[in-house]
Amino acid sequence: MWRGLASPAQRGGLLALLAAALFGLSTPLVQGFGAGVGPFTTAALLYGGAALVAAVMRQPATREAQLRRGDLPRLVAMASMGAAVGPVALAWGLQRTSGSSASLMLTLEAVFTALLAWRWYGETLDRRVIVAVALLLVGGVVLVLEQGLVGQVQLLGLLAVTVATVAWGVDNTLSKGVADRDPGQVVLVKAVLGTLATVLMGWLWNEPVPGLGPALALLAVGATGYGLSLRFYLLAQRAFGAARTGSVFAFAPFIGALGAFALGDRSGSWLMGVGGLLMVCGVVLHLAERHEHAHVHEALEHEHAHTHDDGHHTHTHDVMPSGSHSHWHHHAPVEHTHPHVPDAHHGHSH
């Protein structure tokens, strides 16, 4: 489905948009179903739902590269930031501010992700990408301003949501290191670690046990808004790089604000439309990106899911497999020209 699209930017961008839609819609739902539920318990239920859906998303080693022992420290750090600090801070903040304003503040996650990807991985941010990130950021600022003017912003709540964006920015950047592993396995390990940590913290804080209805609802929200969303996010990073995925994912707050509006939050105004339009322009710029020049691939050996029709995997098999498959393989040095983005094969400098 995705490989039929014209460019890697379109493939990665649409996967990131799908992840954004699922996560964005989860924010007002968490506020509604999590009312009266402790923040640690809320986080535990969300990642418990993610673990349940991830358990059925795992792929065999012939289809996807499996996690290795050396990935464990990275996964622990991802779970600590993304499955414990992030959702706990968000759940706490959602109980102290409006669903719309909290959704829109999550725009900052993209900024932290893009900056960290640039610093940690040296991902190229050309002028088009910088303008796209700026449009998404300005759109988010306009949306938060709009909420402030109608009296929906409470400072402590938004500060907590900001802490969540920093935690998820670190998590997003760390996840690039395992983007070529089986996403179902990555989501499962991260979700289980996050669930165990937050269940323990909820018990230590003596949070009350929620009713069956809210618990099942939060599990369902976690399965889609956290489990499936993270799967698509990892696939987008694989195709698109960490900075660009994080930037397109910034559209999630606007989707969340629309979801809050659909659920009865009528605090919006014309400024929300202006902010949303700026963010749409930023996403369109990402999808229209075409980065092409002559570049050199050094010799490389690694393992990940691949096909033999992308111009980079020219090795042979005794019996040529059909479709995507995974195994350890070698890339010979080559120089060529084609459109590309910062994926596993295009980490060169500019």
Secondary structure, DSSP 4 states (H G I P E B T S, - for coil): -GGGSS-HHHHHHHHHHHHHHHHHHHHHHHHHHTTTS-HHHHHHHHHHHHHHHHHTT---TTTSBPP-GGGHHHHHHHIIIIIIIHHHHHHHHHTSS-HHHHHHHTTHHHHHHHHHHHHHH-----HHHHHHHHHHHHHHHHHHHHHHHTT---HHHHHHHHHHHHHHHHHHHHHGGGTTB-HHHHHHHHHHHHHHHHHHHHHHTTPPPPPHHHHHHHHHHIIIIIIIHHHHHHHHHHHH-HHHHHHHHTTHHHHHHHHHHHTT-----HHHHHHHHHHHHHHHHHHT---EEEEEEPPEEEEEEE-SSSSS-----SSPPPS-EEEEEEE--EEEEEE--SSTT-----
